[in-house]
Amino acid sequence: MTLKEQVIKNILKRLIKGQDYRIEVVNLINAVFLQFAIDFFKKVVNAKLNNETITTDWYRAEFTNPKKFKPDEIAIHLGLNKKTITNMYKKAPREIILDASNEHYESLCELIEGLIDAQDEIDLTLTIKLRGVSADLTMNESLIVINTLAVKRAALRGGAWSSAGKQTEKLLMLTLCTLFEVPQQYFANKIVEKIVEGKAKKGSQKKTKVKREVDFYFMSSDEEYRCEVKLMGAGNSESADGVIARDSSVFIADTLSVQNKTQLDDLGVHWVELRSENGYQRFEKVLQDLGIPHTKFEGNIDEKLEEIFAKIF
């Protein structure tokens, strides 16, 4: 089992048991980042020790080598992440990633030189030891390395939160359906694309068509019920908007505010707030209201979840 799979299992357990899941995402970020930091320090000390002529360009020469690193890794080494570059240029092919990263690195070096000149009363030397051999980094080299670690941490943070939601939501629904023994023909854990007519463009009689994604859906003998899943905090304004846009009948969330619940009730949407006491049990009421066959869960939730995970992972 991979570290990420274990974290997803822990997140699912916490969600079903009404506990905060965010610490698991933080633990994943910490584990991946610390491993990156150790590996990066090893590369830095090897690069400096193996470089015959140590110049201020040794770092760039070693850590922008396309034979050793992918473009997004080179960007991190030079102080940018791929998402930032994409936001800047609206696209991020290899050439743009490398050009933007090198341009940023020049600016970063100039900034560091300026800071060092302005703060001449402080000196910083980063010493890295590997198998008894040590390499000292100057102040500007140390700051470049520290900046790289900060950029990597930020990139991991953004990616981990997004990935946690995407990878957990459908597994959460599959876990709930299995917990209440919903027959497989009454639900589908795949993305459904729905064509929705939008407003006609100015000066045109033709209406636009938009594809929208649905997280999950249930089926009865003559009806289809779309289900939206959001692992969000209380008061998130996108809740009702997402339900309206996707014409959803069911809304599953980690936390819902009173306003959220009122909005959903007004829309006639069945909702489940997992963070409330025994929140997952409200899912049975949703199944009853929709006329979806199921079995009432009674038993040890921890034992049952382990049994379910053995099947779905």
N, C-alpha and C positions, 0 to 999 in steps of 0.2 A: 504494500500500500504506500502510495506517495504521500509526502507531507501535505500537499494540497487536498488530497482525498480525505485525509484524517481531519483537516480543518473544516471541510464541508460537512462531514459527519457531525463534528462538534457543533457547528452552526445550526444544523437541523435539530439536533437534540435540544439546544437552547431555545430555539424558536418554538418547538412543540411544547416545551415545559414552561413557556412564558418567561424566559430569562433573556437578558441582553446578550446578543450574539457578537457585538462589535469587538469585544476583547479577543475573540478568536481571529478576526481579521488583523488586528494589531499584532497578535502573536505570529501570524504568518509573515507580515511585513518585517517584523524583527528578525525572524529566523532567516528569511531570504536575504535581507540586507546585511546581516552580520556575516553570513557566508560569503556574500559578494565582497565585503570589506576585507576579509581575510585573504581571499583569492587575489583581490586587487593589490593589496600590500605585497604579496608574493611576487606579482608581476612587476611592481614598481622597483623592488629591491633587485630583482634579477636584471631588469632593464638597465638600472644604473650601474650595477657591478659589471655587466657585460659590455657596457659602452666604453670603448677605448678612449675617445675624446669627449669628455663631459663638457657639454655646452648648455646654454639655456634652451636649445632646441632638442635636446635628447628626449625629453618627454613627448613632444609632438612627433618626432621621428619614430619612436617606439610604439606609441599608442594610436597612431593613425595609419598603421600598416594594414592595407586592405587584405593582405595574405593571412593576417592573424585575426582580424576583427571584422565583424559585420558593420555596415554603415551606421545603424542605430547605436551600436556599442562605441564606435568612434565618436559619435555625437556626444554621448555621455562623458567620454574621456575629455572632450574639449569644452564641456560645461553646458551642453544643451540636450534636451530630450526630443525624441521624434515628434511627440504630440505638439510641442511648442513650435517646431519648425513647420508642421502641417498647418497650425493656426496662422503662422506668419505668411506662408506662401500658398495656402489653400491646397497644397499637394506636397508630397515628400518623396520623390524619386531619389535614387542614389546620388545623382550629381548635385541636386539641391541640398541634400543632407550634408554632403561633404563641403560644399561651398559655404553654406550657412555656418557650419561648425567651425571651419577655419577662420572665417570672418569674425565670429564671436570670440574665438580664442585670442585673436590679436587684441581685441578690445579688453578682454579679461586681463591679459598680461599688462597692458597699459594701465588699467585700473589698479592692479596689484603694485606695480612700480610706483604709482602715485601715492598709494597708501603707505608704502614702505618709506618713501621720502618724507612724508608728512608725519610719520610715527617713528622717528629715528631713535626714540628712547627705548623701544622694545625690540627684542630679537627673538626669533623662533627657529628652532632646529628640530626637525622630526627625524628620529632615529628608528630605523626598522632593522630588526635582527632576523636572520634566516639561517638556520643550521649553524649557529655560532658566528656567522659573518654578518657584520652590520653595515648599513649604508646610511649616511646622513643627508638629509634634504635641506637645502637652504630655505630661507623664509619664503621667498616667492614660490619655490617648488612645493613647499609644504602647503601653502595656501591654495595652489592649484589642485593638489591632491585632496585637500579638505573640501574644496568646492565640488570636485567630481563626486565625492561621497554624498554631499548634500543633494546634488542633482539626481543621483541614482535613488536616493531615499524618496525624494519627491515623486519620481517617476513610478517607483514601486507602489507608493501610497495611492496614487490615482488609479493605477491599473488594478491593484488588489481590491479596492472597494467596488469598482465596476465589475470585475470578474466574479467577486463573491455573490453579487446580486444575480448576474446572468446565469451562473452555474448552479445556484442554489434554488432559484424560484421554481423551476419545473420539477426538481427533485423533491422540493417541499410538497408540491401538489401530489406527486406520486406517492410520497410517504403518507399523506393524509388519506388518500384514496385506499391505500393498502391497509392502513390502520382501521378504517371502517369497512373494509372488505367490499368496496364498490366493484361490481363486475367490470371487467376490462372493456366490454363493448359500450359502456356508458360514459367513458371519458377518453380524451386523447391528449397526450402530453407533447404535442408538436405545434409548431407555429402555423397559424392559419392566416392567409393573406386575404384581406377583404377589400373589395373595390368599393370606394365611397365616392359619390359624386360631389365635387366641390363647386364653388361659384364660377360662373363663366367669366373669362377674362374680358377686360374692357374692350369694346368694339367687336366682340366675338359672341356668336350665339351658342358656341360649343362649350359644354361644361367639362372641366378637367376631371380626371380620375386619379385617385391616390391609393396606393397600397399601404395598408396598416397591419401591424402585427398584433396577434392575440397570444397571450402567454399559454393559455390552457382552455379547454372547453368540455362541457358535459353534454350528453345527448340522452333524451328520453325517446319514447316511441314516435313522437311527432314534433319534437322541439329541440333546438340547439341553444345552449346557454354559454355565452362567452365569459371567461374568467380572467380577471386582471390581478396580478400579484405585484406588490410593492413592499420591499423591505425598507420602510421609511420611518422617519421620526414623526412625532405628533405635530399637527398643524401644517404639514406639507401641502402647499396649495395645488400641486399637480394632481392630487388624488382624484378629485371629481372631474377635472379636465380629461384625465386619461380614461376614465370610465365612459364619459360622454363621447369622446372621440372614437372609442372602439366599440361603442354600443354594448358594453358588458353588462351581464346580469349578476355576476358575483365578483366581490372585491375582497382579497385576502391581504392583510397588512400586518406588519410587526406592531405598530402603534398608530392609533387613530385619536384625533382630538374630538371633543364634543361636537365641534363645528363640522368636522369630517363626517361623523356619524349622522348628523342631521341632514347634511347634503345628500348622503347616500340613501337615507330613508326617504327623503323627498323625491329622489330619482327612482325609487322602487328597486334599489339594488341591494341584494343580500350581501352582508359583510361579516368578516371574522377579524377580530383584533386578537392576535396571538399573545400579546404581552399581558392582557388582562388575566385574572385568576382562572385557571383551567380554560383559557381562551380557545384552545384547539377543539374543545367539546362543542362549541357553537357551530362547528362545521357539520355536525350531525343535524342540527336544525335546518341548515341550508339545504342539505340533501333531502330532508323531509319535505321542505317547502317546494323543492323542484321536482319531487316525485322520483328521485333517483334511488334505486335499490341499494341497500347497505345493511350493515349489522352493527348494532350498538357495541362500542368498545368497553369492555370491563376486564381489568387485569393490571399487571405491573407494566407501566409505561416504558420503563428502562429496558426490561427484558424484551418487550414487544418491538421496540425500536431497533435493538440489536438484531432481532430476527428479520425485520424488514430490510435493514441495511445489507444483510448477507445476501438478500435477493436482488436488490436494485443496484448495488455497486458491482 
